[in-house]
């Protein structure tokens, strides 16, 4: 996760903006100069903003691994309690609009989902429970209804909103997991999902190109956005094979270090 992050950060958020600014006087709304090297830490401003996810995911994985090791040596209850505390901290940082450093507020905010995935996986390993497709679809429908109502709870009370948020998210994760087991693979969507890291790393730049082209056509905003989306996604039918062949080490397709 760090190798794709740092490679594409240096190329798209340090090298490219500084070259455009220095040699072509083209100003991108971002940090330039030496400060661009650590702009992802503070003030968290750089052009290819979606790649923050890889950095945050790396931090969350590292934190998760440390907590699981702690739980295995002591008690897993400690791991679960600390995960809840971390999640509450992240939610409160968001609620009170307290800026984080290196997106750690986002990392804390979503961290409980790591623990949920761990619990879910452990449960599947220890319980051989199989549902028929009609049963799964029925359960999915009930979960979807619950998700809809809980996700629309909005109050001025932080604890109610936080509880509703995490319950709704856990329901949503469960819903996607159940539906995936029913649906299986879907043309294009499964393919894009398999190589989603490539889209994450580059789509911000690709869609900007198509957006500028379709804006010139004079179409409405809805048509422009739709065409931008379609052409951006279709372009990856070309870009993904090219990146697999020529950029495998910086798109997480091959290991740089074998362990």
C-alpha positions, 0 to 999 in steps of 0.5 A: 500500500505504501509503494503505490501511495508514495510513487503516485503521490510523488509523480501526481502531487509533487512532480507534476504540479511543480513542473507545471507551475515552474515551467508553464506557469500553470497553477494547480490549487495545491501546495507547491515547492518543498512543502508539497513533499509533506502536504499529505501530512499537513495541510492534507492538500494535494491534487490527487486526493483520492490516494489518501485512502491508501495511506489511511488504509496502511495506518489502519492495517498497522494499528489493527495488527498491533491491537490483534497481537495485544489481544492474543497476548492478553484478551481479545476483549481489550482489542474490541474495547480499544477499537470502539474507543478509537472509533469514538475518537474519530467520530468526535473529531469529525463531529466537532470539525477538528482537523487531523494530521495525515488523515488520522481522523479518517483512520480512527473514524473507520477503524471499527470496520476492521474489527467487524471484518475480523469478527465476521471472518472468525465467525465464518471459520468457526461456524459452517452456516449456509443459507439458500439464495432465497433466504439470503435475499430475504435477509438482505431485504430486511437488512436493507430496510433497517439500513434505510431507516437507521441511516436517515436518523439525524439529530443534534445529539452526537451519541445518537448520531454516532450509534446510528452511523455505525449500526447503519454502516455495519448493516450496509457491510453485511448487506453487501457481503450477503448480496455478493454471495448471491450475485457472484461475478458481474461483467465489468464490475468484477473486473474493475473491482479486481483492479480497483487500486489502479482506478483509485490511483489515477481516476482523478486525473483521467476524469478531469481530462474527459470532463474538460472535453465534454464541457466544451460540447455545451451539454447539460451538466447531467449529460456531461457528468454521465459521459465523463463517467462512461468514458473514464470507466471505458478507458480503463479497459485500455489503461488496466492492461497497460498498467499491469504490464508496465507498472506492476510494482507500483500498482500492487500487482507484483511484490517489490520485496518478497517475504 
